[in-house]
Structures are given as C-alpha cells and as structure tokens.
C-alpha cells in the first residue's frame, strides 16, 4: 500500500461505513454515482463516520479528478439531516493484476484497517443509482446483522441474459439460495465478511480479474454467512446487445462459476431444491430503457457454431442433445426453439467436462458461446410478446428445471 494512502487512512483512524466505487475510465458517469453515495450517507447515516473509496484501475480520462472534485453543494437543501460526523473521501489507484477484483481487494483492505462495521460497493457506470441505494445496501448490515446484501433490480427482459439463463439458475440449484442477481455488481457486506474475503487465496487469479461478483456471492453462501437481498429499483447502465461482445464475459463468469463448483463440491452435492432469502426494500414498477437485440446475427452465430464445433461437443454432450442442436441448425427462424431441459443438460455437461478437463478449459468455455447465443435467440422469440412478469415466470420455470436435473449433474461429475 503506497505511503500517501497509508497517511490518509491513519488520519481517518476508524470508520463505521465504507462505500467503495471501483472505476476504470468512467468520467461520464462517476460524478453522479459519487453524489448519490454522499447524499445517501448524509441522509440515512448522519451520525456514522463514513468513508468513500474510489479504487481506480488506471483511468486516463480524469475519473479520479472528478471523484476528488465532486461535492454536493448546499447539503441541507436537498437532505433531511445535517451531517453530525465528518465524511471522508479517498481516491487511489490500485495495484495488482488489472480487473475489478483487484479494486475490491483494496476496498476490503481499507475496510479491515479502519475496522468498518458495514461496507458497500457500487458500479461506477450506474445512471439509475439514488441515495436510497446506500440505505438499502448498508442498513441490513448495521441494523439486522446481515453479512451480505445482494442487489435486486428490475431489468429489461433482454438485459442480464447470462444471469438469467446460466448464473442465477445454476447458483440457485447448486447452493439452494434464491439470490436473483448473484453478479449484480452492487453489494453490501459486513466488515467481518470483508476480512474473511481477504483470507482467500484468489487475488492473483482470474477471479481477481473478472469473476469477483460471483465469487463474493458464492463464498458468502457457502461459508454460512447471513444473506439477504435489497430491491433497488431499476438497473440502468450501459447495456449491451446480448448477441455482441459478450463471449469474453461469458468465458470469465462461467469459468469462475465452474471453478467455484470444484471448491465447494462437498457442499453442493448434498443440497436439494432452494429457499427464498430475506428481501428488503419496496418493490415498485419502474420504466426501463430498451435493449436492442440482433436476432438474425445470434441465430447465424449459433448455426455456424453447430457446423464447426459439433465434433468437439460430441466428446461430452449426449447423442440426443447433438441431434437436437443439429435439427435446430436446419430449422427456420420461426421454429427456432431450444427447450429448458436440453439447455440445462448442456450447461451441466459443460460443467462436468470442465471438471474432468476433457478438452482444454479455455477451448471448452469458448465453444459455449454459440450455444448460449442460440438459447438467448430462442428466449427472445419465445418472449417477444411477454411482459416482465411473464418473463420472470419463464425464468422461474427454468430454475426449477435446473433443480430437478441436478442428479444428472452429480452423476456426470
């Protein structure tokens, strides 16, 4: 830890609350995030000693300068309470392998040194964050002794497709907890859990680069920390077309999830079904920005994948699944449908093949992309005329399918 940062921490001595904002070239949005965090701390925790930490990954667009210069003018005109304790800000570059996890490690270390009771991290590209998010992520820790607060948002039906089709239902089936956004990006956690995270030997691995969100969620569940979720409203950030540019994210997040399956096999093999977790916040309807989807491109990528990769998949997918995939490759767009049960068998077969190292893991994960795009295309066609509630019911049915077919995974493993 560099000397100037240590001096800053020594001056602060201790803190009740820490809010971390990891960033990398987020000058367009981070000012709004900092203002919302400051306002939330002032409004909901005026008596607590609070520190905002911006852990930056080498931004070249002035992100750190914006954090240093962003203050709310005339606080009491927009807030109910006057602050009774000082508010501190630390903007620091982090060191270590590039990635969000290294930024989080810095936040955990500062939380431990300052003996913080409660912490939160929020994404720096959020456009929908409000001061209430700070209350909803921190209050369950301070007032109810929860260790981990996962976010719950309304998102557009085509935003978060990796979460909806793989990570949420898989994590739920494995560990038995219905945490709807296990890779949401905005979390609350106790100082005790921050210290526990620091004991884990992951900081020089791919987890530190990309898989930190699912690692934090799974580690909290698997080690029996007290878990809840808070409804935050809309998640409006810079959404991506699910058919473009997601193969690297798929590779990183699914790889981290499969790695965690190795770590916690003795736990998840014995878990049946799933249970709800306590949920805080007022669930209300929100307007959402549309997510544009290029359906033709997704289907074309799927069909190309079937033609080029079937020989690889035959190493670990059943003959029945391969036949279905090949029939789908020959189908017209209006008949393009990949069922829940086939999809779940695909994911469980990939997880098992990853465990057994049937082919190099990187090749295996990259070969999942066209299948994932096929599943998303099928989902888009199927839900074209559905509202968000109907879409959520379809995702619930998929989750139950993952739970019912878990014995298939255990037998394959």
HURAVEN-V22537 format. One record per backbone hydrogen bond with DSSP energy under -1.0 kcal/mol. NH is the residue of the N-H (numbers start at 1). CO is the residue of the C=O. If there is no record, write none. Layout:
BEGIN
NH,CO  NH,CO
END
This chain:
BEGIN
6,2  7,3  8,4  9,5  10,6  11,7  12,8  13,9  14,12  15,114  16,49  17,49  18,118  19,51  20,120  21,53  23,55  29,26  30,26  33,29  34,30  35,31  36,32  37,33  38,34  39,35  40,36  41,37  42,38  43,39  44,40  45,41  48,45  51,17  52,88  53,19  54,90  56,92  57,23  66,62  67,63  68,64  69,65  70,66  77,74  78,75  84,46  88,50  90,52  92,54  94,56  100,209  101,208  102,208  103,99  104,100  105,101  106,102  107,103  108,104  109,105  110,106  111,107  112,108  113,109  114,110  116,111  117,16  118,16  119,189  120,18  121,187  122,20  127,236  133,130  135,131  136,132  137,133  138,134  139,135  141,138  142,138  143,139  146,140  147,226  148,226  149,188  150,228  152,230  154,233  159,156  164,160  165,161  166,162  167,162  168,163  170,166  171,167  172,168  173,169  174,170  175,171  176,172  178,275  179,177  184,181  187,121  188,149  189,119  190,147  191,117  194,190  195,191  196,192  197,193  198,194  199,196  200,197  202,200  205,202  210,206  211,206  215,211  216,212  217,213  218,214  219,215  220,216  221,217  222,218  223,219  224,221  225,220  228,148  229,278  230,150  231,280  232,152  235,154  239,237  244,241  250,246  251,247  252,248  253,249  254,250  255,251  256,252  257,253  258,254  259,255  260,256  261,257  262,258  263,259  264,260  267,264  268,264  269,265  270,267  271,268  275,176  280,229  295,293  298,294  299,295  300,296  301,297  302,298  303,299  304,300  305,301  306,302  307,303  308,304  309,305  310,306  312,309  313,309  314,310  315,312  316,313  317,313  322,318  323,319  324,320  325,321  326,322  327,323  328,324  329,325  330,326  331,328  335,332  336,333  343,339  344,340  345,341  346,342  347,343  348,344  349,345  350,346  351,347  352,348  353,349  354,350  355,351  356,352  358,353  364,360  365,361  366,362  367,363  368,365  372,368  373,369  374,370  375,371  376,372  377,373  378,374  379,375  380,376  381,377  382,378  383,379  386,383  391,387  392,388  393,389  394,390  395,391  396,392  397,393  398,394  399,395  400,396  401,397  402,398  403,399  404,400  405,401  406,403  409,405  410,406  411,407  412,408  413,409
END
